[in-house]
Amino acid sequence: MSPQFDGYMDLKTLSAYSTMSIRTLRRHLEDVTHPLPCFRPGRKVLVKRSVFDQWLSQFENRGRPSLAEAMREMGLS
């Protein structure tokens, strides 16, 4: 898949692109707080690459998540 490709991917293709399992991707589609945006023409599930990349960027993390959470709770970040 070329870096310029911004087409729609089914879950199998998205799984290969993201290295997430199809089961994990399906869980993210139904997530209440941060659902993965998708298109559902009929029974097919399609996700646009740029939309997936943007959605995934909200989970970027630096350092240890538990330490960052503890610092937020103490008002230090």
N, CA, C and O atoms as a GROMACS GRO file, in nm:
protein
  308
    1MET      N    1   0.086  -0.117   0.000
    1MET     CA    2   0.000   0.000   0.000
    1MET      C    3   0.090   0.123   0.000
    1MET      O    4   0.177   0.137   0.086
    2SER      N    5   0.070   0.210  -0.094
    2SER     CA    6   0.156   0.327  -0.104
    2SER      C    7   0.121   0.430   0.003
    2SER      O    8   0.006   0.437   0.047
    3PRO      N    9   0.217   0.510   0.046
    3PRO     CA   10   0.192   0.610   0.150
    3PRO      C   11   0.086   0.713   0.109
    3PRO      O   12   0.021   0.772   0.196
    4GLN      N   13   0.068   0.737  -0.023
    4GLN     CA   14  -0.029   0.836  -0.068
    4GLN      C   15  -0.171   0.780  -0.071
    4GLN      O   16  -0.266   0.856  -0.084
    5PHE      N   17  -0.187   0.649  -0.060
    5PHE     CA   18  -0.319   0.586  -0.068
    5PHE      C   19  -0.406   0.635   0.047
    5PHE      O   20  -0.368   0.624   0.164
    6ASP      N   21  -0.524   0.690   0.014
    6ASP     CA   22  -0.618   0.734   0.118
    6ASP      C   23  -0.757   0.680   0.087
    6ASP      O   24  -0.857   0.749   0.102
    7GLY      N   25  -0.761   0.557   0.044
    7GLY     CA   26  -0.889   0.497   0.009
    7GLY      C   27  -0.956   0.433   0.129
    7GLY      O   28  -0.913   0.448   0.244
    8TYR      N   29  -1.061   0.362   0.099
    8TYR     CA   30  -1.137   0.293   0.202
    8TYR      C   31  -1.086   0.151   0.216
    8TYR      O   32  -1.057   0.084   0.116
    9MET      N   33  -1.073   0.106   0.339
    9MET     CA   34  -1.022  -0.028   0.367
    9MET      C   35  -1.129  -0.108   0.440
    9MET      O   36  -1.196  -0.057   0.529
   10ASP      N   37  -1.143  -0.236   0.401
   10ASP     CA   38  -1.228  -0.324   0.480
   10ASP      C   39  -1.149  -0.366   0.604
   10ASP      O   40  -1.031  -0.332   0.616
   11LEU      N   41  -1.212  -0.438   0.694
   11LEU     CA   42  -1.144  -0.471   0.821
   11LEU      C   43  -1.022  -0.559   0.801
   11LEU      O   44  -0.925  -0.548   0.876
   12LYS      N   45  -1.025  -0.646   0.702
   12LYS     CA   46  -0.910  -0.733   0.677
   12LYS      C   47  -0.789  -0.649   0.633
   12LYS      O   48  -0.677  -0.669   0.681
   13THR      N   49  -0.812  -0.556   0.542
   13THR     CA   50  -0.704  -0.468   0.495
   13THR      C   51  -0.658  -0.375   0.606
   13THR      O   52  -0.538  -0.353   0.624
   14LEU      N   53  -0.753  -0.321   0.682
   14LEU     CA   54  -0.718  -0.233   0.794
   14LEU      C   55  -0.639  -0.308   0.900
   14LEU      O   56  -0.549  -0.252   0.962
   15SER      N   57  -0.672  -0.434   0.921
   15SER     CA   58  -0.600  -0.516   1.016
   15SER      C   59  -0.453  -0.530   0.975
   15SER      O   60  -0.363  -0.517   1.058
   16ALA      N   61  -0.430  -0.555   0.848
   16ALA     CA   62  -0.292  -0.566   0.798
   16ALA      C   63  -0.220  -0.432   0.809
   16ALA      O   64  -0.103  -0.428   0.847
   17TYR      N   65  -0.289  -0.323   0.776
   17TYR     CA   66  -0.229  -0.190   0.782
   17TYR      C   67  -0.194  -0.150   0.925
   17TYR      O   68  -0.087  -0.097   0.951
   18SER      N   69  -0.286  -0.178   1.018
   18SER     CA   70  -0.270  -0.129   1.156
   18SER      C   71  -0.198  -0.227   1.248
   18SER      O   72  -0.155  -0.190   1.356
   19THR      N   73  -0.186  -0.350   1.206
   19THR     CA   74  -0.134  -0.461   1.287
   19THR      C   75  -0.222  -0.491   1.408
   19THR      O   76  -0.176  -0.552   1.504
   20MET      N   77  -0.349  -0.448   1.404
   20MET     CA   78  -0.447  -0.484   1.506
   20MET      C   79  -0.531  -0.599   1.451
   20MET      O   80  -0.553  -0.608   1.330
   21SER      N   81  -0.577  -0.683   1.537
   21SER     CA   82  -0.662  -0.793   1.491
   21SER      C   83  -0.799  -0.739   1.450
   21SER      O   84  -0.839  -0.631   1.492
   22ILE      N   85  -0.868  -0.816   1.368
   22ILE     CA   86  -1.003  -0.778   1.328
   22ILE      C   87  -1.093  -0.770   1.450
   22ILE      O   88  -1.178  -0.681   1.459
   23ARG      N   89  -1.075  -0.861   1.545
   23ARG     CA   90  -1.155  -0.859   1.668
   23ARG      C   91  -1.134  -0.728   1.744
   23ARG      O   92  -1.231  -0.669   1.792
   24THR      N   93  -1.010  -0.684   1.756
   24THR     CA   94  -0.980  -0.558   1.824
   24THR      C   95  -1.041  -0.440   1.750
   24THR      O   96  -1.097  -0.350   1.812
   25LEU      N   97  -1.031  -0.441   1.619
   25LEU     CA   98  -1.090  -0.333   1.541
   25LEU      C   99  -1.242  -0.328   1.561
   25LEU      O  100  -1.299  -0.220   1.574
   26ARG      N  101  -1.307  -0.444   1.563
   26ARG     CA  102  -1.453  -0.449   1.586
   26ARG      C  103  -1.487  -0.393   1.725
   26ARG      O  104  -1.587  -0.324   1.741
   27ARG      N  105  -1.404  -0.422   1.825
   27ARG     CA  106  -1.427  -0.367   1.959
   27ARG      C  107  -1.418  -0.215   1.955
   27ARG      O  108  -1.498  -0.146   2.019
   28HIS      N  109  -1.322  -0.162   1.880
   28HIS     CA  110  -1.307  -0.017   1.870
   28HIS      C  111  -1.424   0.047   1.795
   28HIS      O  112  -1.460   0.161   1.824
   29LEU      N  113  -1.484  -0.024   1.702
   29LEU     CA  114  -1.601   0.029   1.630
   29LEU      C  115  -1.716   0.052   1.727
   29LEU      O  116  -1.795   0.145   1.708
   30GLU      N  117  -1.727  -0.031   1.829
   30GLU     CA  118  -1.838  -0.024   1.924
   30GLU      C  119  -1.801   0.050   2.053
   30GLU      O  120  -1.885   0.062   2.143
   31ASP      N  121  -1.679   0.100   2.064
   31ASP     CA  122  -1.635   0.170   2.184
   31ASP      C  123  -1.724   0.290   2.213
   31ASP      O  124  -1.755   0.368   2.122
   32VAL      N  125  -1.765   0.306   2.337
   32VAL     CA  126  -1.858   0.413   2.374
   32VAL      C  127  -1.787   0.549   2.380
   32VAL      O  128  -1.844   0.650   2.337
   33THR      N  129  -1.664   0.553   2.431
   33THR     CA  130  -1.596   0.681   2.450
   33THR      C  131  -1.518   0.728   2.327
   33THR      O  132  -1.515   0.848   2.299
   34HIS      N  133  -1.454   0.637   2.253
   34HIS     CA  134  -1.374   0.674   2.137
   34HIS      C  135  -1.401   0.577   2.022
   34HIS      O  136  -1.311   0.502   1.983
   35PRO      N  137  -1.522   0.577   1.966
   35PRO     CA  138  -1.550   0.481   1.858
   35PRO      C  139  -1.470   0.511   1.732
   35PRO      O  140  -1.448   0.626   1.695
   36LEU      N  141  -1.428   0.405   1.666
   36LEU     CA  142  -1.358   0.418   1.539
   36LEU      C  143  -1.461   0.454   1.432
   36LEU      O  144  -1.554   0.376   1.407
   37PRO      N  145  -1.447   0.570   1.367
   37PRO     CA  146  -1.543   0.609   1.262
   37PRO      C  147  -1.535   0.514   1.142
   37PRO      O  148  -1.427   0.473   1.102
   38CYS      N  149  -1.650   0.482   1.088
   38CYS     CA  150  -1.653   0.391   0.973
   38CYS      C  151  -1.773   0.420   0.885
   38CYS      O  152  -1.862   0.497   0.921
   39PHE      N  153  -1.774   0.356   0.771
   39PHE     CA  154  -1.885   0.362   0.677
   39PHE      C  155  -1.941   0.220   0.667
   39PHE      O  156  -1.864   0.124   0.665
   40ARG      N  157  -2.073   0.207   0.662
   40ARG     CA  158  -2.136   0.075   0.655
   40ARG      C  159  -2.234   0.068   0.538
   40ARG      O  160  -2.355   0.080   0.557
   41PRO      N  161  -2.180   0.050   0.416
   41PRO     CA  162  -2.270   0.029   0.303
   41PRO      C  163  -2.319  -0.116   0.307
   41PRO      O  164  -2.245  -0.208   0.274
   42GLY      N  165  -2.442  -0.133   0.348
   42GLY     CA  166  -2.492  -0.269   0.367
   42GLY      C  167  -2.429  -0.330   0.490
   42GLY      O  168  -2.426  -0.267   0.596
   43ARG      N  169  -2.378  -0.451   0.477
   43ARG     CA  170  -2.314  -0.519   0.590
   43ARG      C  171  -2.163  -0.498   0.594
   43ARG      O  172  -2.096  -0.538   0.690
   44LYS      N  173  -2.109  -0.436   0.492
   44LYS     CA  174  -1.965  -0.414   0.483
   44LYS      C  175  -1.923  -0.299   0.575
   44LYS      O  176  -1.995  -0.201   0.589
   45VAL      N  177  -1.806  -0.312   0.637
   45VAL     CA  178  -1.750  -0.206   0.720
   45VAL      C  179  -1.626  -0.153   0.649
   45VAL      O  180  -1.534  -0.229   0.618
   46LEU      N  181  -1.625  -0.023   0.623
   46LEU     CA  182  -1.512   0.041   0.556
   46LEU      C  183  -1.461   0.157   0.640
   46LEU      O  184  -1.539   0.231   0.700
   47VAL      N  185  -1.329   0.172   0.642
   47VAL     CA  186  -1.267   0.281   0.716
   47VAL      C  187  -1.168   0.349   0.622
   47VAL      O  188  -1.088   0.283   0.557
   48LYS      N  189  -1.175   0.481   0.616
   48LYS     CA  190  -1.083   0.557   0.534
   48LYS      C  191  -0.950   0.568   0.607
   48LYS      O  192  -0.946   0.593   0.728
   49ARG      N  193  -0.842   0.549   0.534
   49ARG     CA  194  -0.710   0.548   0.597
   49ARG      C  195  -0.681   0.675   0.676
   49ARG      O  196  -0.636   0.667   0.790
   50SER      N  197  -0.707   0.792   0.618
   50SER     CA  198  -0.677   0.917   0.687
   50SER      C  199  -0.762   0.933   0.813
   50SER      O  200  -0.715   0.989   0.912
   51VAL      N  201  -0.885   0.885   0.810
   51VAL     CA  202  -0.972   0.891   0.927
   51VAL      C  203  -0.919   0.798   1.036
   51VAL      O  204  -0.919   0.834   1.154
   52PHE      N  205  -0.874   0.680   0.997
   52PHE     CA  206  -0.815   0.587   1.094
   52PHE      C  207  -0.691   0.647   1.157
   52PHE      O  208  -0.675   0.643   1.279
   53ASP      N  209  -0.602   0.703   1.075
   53ASP     CA  210  -0.478   0.762   1.127
   53ASP      C  211  -0.508   0.876   1.226
   53ASP      O  212  -0.444   0.887   1.330
   54GLN      N  213  -0.606   0.958   1.192
   54GLN     CA  214  -0.645   1.068   1.280
   54GLN      C  215  -0.704   1.013   1.410
   54GLN      O  216  -0.671   1.062   1.519
   55TRP      N  217  -0.790   0.913   1.401
   55TRP     CA  218  -0.852   0.851   1.519
   55TRP      C  219  -0.743   0.791   1.609
   55TRP      O  220  -0.746   0.810   1.730
   56LEU      N  221  -0.648   0.721   1.549
   56LEU     CA  222  -0.544   0.654   1.626
   56LEU      C  223  -0.453   0.755   1.696
   56LEU      O  224  -0.401   0.726   1.804
   57SER      N  225  -0.434   0.872   1.638
   57SER     CA  226  -0.344   0.971   1.697
   57SER      C  227  -0.389   1.017   1.835
   57SER      O  228  -0.308   1.065   1.914
   58GLN      N  229  -0.518   1.004   1.866
   58GLN     CA  230  -0.564   1.045   1.999
   58GLN      C  231  -0.512   0.953   2.110
   58GLN      O  232  -0.522   0.986   2.228
   59PHE      N  233  -0.457   0.838   2.071
   59PHE     CA  234  -0.406   0.743   2.169
   59PHE      C  235  -0.254   0.752   2.184
   59PHE      O  236  -0.193   0.669   2.252
   60GLU      N  237  -0.194   0.852   2.120
   60GLU     CA  238  -0.048   0.868   2.132
   60GLU      C  239  -0.012   0.888   2.278
   60GLU      O  240  -0.080   0.961   2.351
   61ASN      N  241   0.093   0.824   2.319
   61ASN     CA  242   0.131   0.828   2.460
   61ASN      C  243   0.283   0.836   2.468
   61ASN      O  244   0.354   0.774   2.389
   62ARG      N  245   0.330   0.912   2.562
   62ARG     CA  246   0.475   0.921   2.585
   62ARG      C  247   0.500   0.888   2.730
   62ARG      O  248   0.429   0.936   2.818
   63GLY      N  249   0.599   0.808   2.755
   63GLY     CA  250   0.629   0.767   2.891
   63GLY      C  251   0.537   0.655   2.936
   63GLY      O  252   0.465   0.596   2.856
   64ARG      N  253   0.539   0.629   3.062
   64ARG     CA  254   0.457   0.522   3.118
   64ARG      C  255   0.316   0.575   3.145
   64ARG      O  256   0.300   0.676   3.213
   65PRO      N  257   0.213   0.508   3.091
   65PRO     CA  258   0.076   0.557   3.111
   65PRO      C  259   0.038   0.568   3.258
   65PRO      O  260  -0.032   0.663   3.296
   66SER      N  261   0.081   0.475   3.343
   66SER     CA  262   0.043   0.480   3.484
   66SER      C  263   0.106   0.602   3.553
   66SER      O  264   0.043   0.663   3.639
   67LEU      N  265   0.227   0.637   3.516
   67LEU     CA  266   0.294   0.752   3.575
   67LEU      C  267   0.226   0.882   3.530
   67LEU      O  268   0.204   0.972   3.610
   68ALA      N  269   0.193   0.890   3.402
   68ALA     CA  270   0.125   1.009   3.350
   68ALA      C  271  -0.010   1.027   3.417
   68ALA      O  272  -0.048   1.139   3.451
   69GLU      N  273  -0.083   0.919   3.437
   69GLU     CA  274  -0.214   0.926   3.503
   69GLU      C  275  -0.198   0.971   3.648
   69GLU      O  276  -0.276   1.055   3.695
   70ALA      N  277  -0.100   0.918   3.718
   70ALA     CA  278  -0.077   0.956   3.858
   70ALA      C  279  -0.043   1.105   3.868
   70ALA      O  280  -0.089   1.174   3.959
   71MET      N  281   0.038   1.154   3.775
   71MET     CA  282   0.075   1.296   3.777
   71MET      C  283  -0.046   1.384   3.749
   71MET      O  284  -0.062   1.489   3.812
   72ARG      N  285  -0.134   1.342   3.656
   72ARG     CA  286  -0.257   1.418   3.628
   72ARG      C  287  -0.346   1.423   3.753
   72ARG      O  288  -0.402   1.528   3.786
   73GLU      N  289  -0.359   1.310   3.822
   73GLU     CA  290  -0.442   1.304   3.941
   73GLU      C  291  -0.390   1.396   4.052
   73GLU      O  292  -0.467   1.449   4.131
   74MET      N  293  -0.257   1.414   4.057
   74MET     CA  294  -0.198   1.502   4.158
   74MET      C  295  -0.192   1.647   4.112
   74MET      O  296  -0.148   1.734   4.186
   75GLY      N  297  -0.236   1.672   3.989
   75GLY     CA  298  -0.236   1.807   3.935
   75GLY      C  299  -0.099   1.856   3.893
   75GLY      O  300  -0.073   1.976   3.891
   76LEU      N  301  -0.011   1.762   3.859
   76LEU     CA  302   0.126   1.800   3.822
   76LEU      C  303   0.149   1.808   3.673
   76LEU      O  304   0.260   1.839   3.630
   77SER      N  305   0.047   1.782   3.593
   77SER     CA  306   0.068   1.794   3.448
   77SER      C  307  -0.049   1.862   3.382
   77SER      O  308  -0.048   1.880   3.260
   0.00000   0.00000   0.00000
